[in-house]
């Protein structure tokens, strides 16, 4: 957003920022079950090209996703903990069946 916006332009930019913020994760994930339409992608990308705040938000999401991916790859689950969890789930499932 430019610093010399009129009141109406600023309101329009804020609405677009809210619209973008609600869709940014969907856009970055490219989840096939929750795809944005081509028009939504075009609108979002146009806004990102103009809005520093939303571009920063998109960058922060990308950094977080990358860090979580590296953490998950570096920290496989403890096999004993997985087995305890499976046993608990099986036990709960058996109780629900009776």
Secondary structure as UniProt FT lines:
FT   TURN            3..4
FT   HELIX           7..29
FT   HELIX           32..34
FT   HELIX           38..50
FT   HELIX           52..74
FT   HELIX           79..97
//
